Amino acid sequence: MKRPEIGAMCQISEGMGEGSSIDKVAAFGLHCAQAVSWDMNLATLEVARALKRRAADAGVRLTAIWGGYSGPKAWNFTRGPVTLGFTPPEYREVRIRDMKRWAEFAAEAGAPAVITHCGFLPENMTDPAFEPVAVAINEVASYCRSLGLGFWFETGQETPVVLLRFFQEIGLDNLGINLDPANLLLYGKGNPIDALYVFGKYVRAIHAKDGMPPTNGRELGREVKVGEGFVRYPQFIPALIECGFEGDLTIEREISGEEQDRDIRDTVVYLSGLLDKCCGK
């Protein structure tokens, strides 16, 4: 049994000099991180090389590149389905190109995979949008595969069985899941523990985040500090280990300032205690 390592998110920035976000990960006493950006201007090989150097200097292992994409993005139930990921046809081609750029970035930075939100995936295989979205994802995943990279879906905007369906339809061996258990709740798409039964063998990484289900039909649920939401980490972590998970737990707290730092430090302690019970110290 491999004990998952605890890490945190870090922002990609131009130059990636001393004092950049990856140094904060090290200051938390952590040694792995996912690097994230929605700014396509930063998706250059020069920035990738700078990130690789800074990560090495900070003693932080890059576990993945979380890449965003061009065009509008609405994090709600009204505009989200027509703005996010590869589902809207008018943004599909540019986003395929964007994700290929992040794949080249990841390869240069020495990260093993690229992660993104693929959008509100069509649930019905007879939906006319199903095949074009699957083809788009296949193109991106195939390009990642050619570079020796995984392509991992960030969960949330689709039910677990829909995600499983796309994996089976596309059939590439480098597809994986970056399971954000809070997102399943925030979008009202599933129970994180039950979801492991559906797609557990594909889970490659975890966003350690927590949240509450939505209480209206237009807005997502509310993110909260890990341990205070409906993920139920004392049950989720053992279920994850039982699935044979061998990835990392990357803390994501989507606030800023001193409260974010405090919550991350508290989460490190909280998750470490749960892992001690499951995996030993």
Secondary structure, DSSP 8 states (H G I E B T S, - for coil): ----EEEEEEE--SS--TTSHHHHHHHTT--EEEEEE--GGG-SHHHHHHHHHHHHHHT-EEEEEEE--SS----SSSSHHHHSTT-SHHHHHHHHHHHHHHHHHHHHHT-SEEEE---S--S-TTSTTHHHHHHHHHHHHHHHHHTT-EEEEE-SSS-HHHHHHHHHHH--TTEEEEE-HHHHHHTT---HHHHHHHHGGGEEEEEE-EE---SSSSS---EE-TTSSSS-HHHHHHHHHHTT--SEEEE-----HHHHHHHHHHHHHHHHHHHHHHH--
